[in-house]
Amino acid sequence: MNRRKLNRAWETVRSMPMPAIASDRLVDLHNDLTDYDTIIARQMREYLRGRPVNVNKLRVDAELEESLRTFKTESSAEVECRREMLRYKRRIDDVVRELQKATQNSPQP
């Protein structure tokens, strides 16, 4: 059952486009989101290949969430971009939570 949830969460993230940057002010947050996505994607690939997952990297990035939520927007494009970035980040968080459950339930060598 957990594997099915993990696969569904992973497919959801992979089917979503990475949000576009609406302004120069959002570049740093976008880069942080991209790094978070890359780290989790790498761990997910390791899990799918049957290799050990680095559980120290499987953490929900609360600092990124807070930064996105408190970002002061100046235009409607920034509002929409921030909203899309939060949505994308929360889908990655779903993968993190499911991957944490999966690695706890079936420890890998």
N, C-alpha and C positions, 0 to 999 in steps of 0.2 A: 504493500500500500504506500509506504513512504517513498519507494522508488518511483512510483507513478506520479506522486505529487512533485517530486524532484524533477522528473522529466517534463512535466507540464510547466513548472516554473521556469525551467531552462528554455523550453521552446518559446514561452511567452517573451522572455527577454531577447532571445535571438531574433524573434520576428519583429520586434520593435526597432524602428530607426533611431539612431543616436540623435538626440535633439540638436538642432542647428543653433549656432551662437547668434543671439539677437543684437548684441552690442559688445564693444570692447570691454565693458565693465564686467561681463560675464565670462571672460576668457579663463580666468584662474579657476572659477568654479567648474567650468566645463572640463578643464584639464584634470581637476581632481576627480570628477565623475568618470572620465575616461580611464584614469589610473585605477580607480576602484573596480570598474568593469573589467579591465585587463587582468587584474590580480585574481578576481573571482573566476573569470573564464579559464584562466590557467589552472586553478585548483579543480575546477569542474572537469576539465579535460583529463587531468591526472586521475581523478576518481573514475571516469568512464573507461579509462585504459587499464584500470585495476591497479594503479600505482598508489603509493602512500600520498595522502593529502596533508599538507602543512596546516594543522589546526590553528596555529598561531595567526595565520592569515585569514582564517574564516571568522571574521568579526563584522558585525553591522557597523558601518561608519557613522556613528552618531554625530561626530563633529561636522561631517559634510551635510548631514540632514539639518543640523542647526544653522549652518552657514547659508544653506539654500532658503530655509524658512525665514531667516532674519534679513536677507538681502533686500535693501531698499530700492525698489524699482522706480524708474523715472519715465517709463513709456509703456504703452500697452503691449508692445513687442517684447519688452523685458518681462512683463507679467506672464505672458504666454510661454516664453522660453523657460522661465523659472518653474512654472507649473509643469511643463513637459519634463524638465530635468528631475524634478521631485518624483514624478510618476515613474520615470525610468529608474531612478535610484531605488525606489520602493520595490520595484520588480526584482532588482538585483538583490535587495534585502531578503525577498522571498526565497531566492535561490540559496542564499547564505544559510538561512534558517533550515531549509530542507536538507541541505548538504551536511549541516551540523548534526541533524537528526540521523541521517543515513550513516555518517561515519561513527556516531556513538553506538548505533544498533549493530553495526557489523565492522568491528575494528579490522583495519587492514594491516598486513605484515609490515 
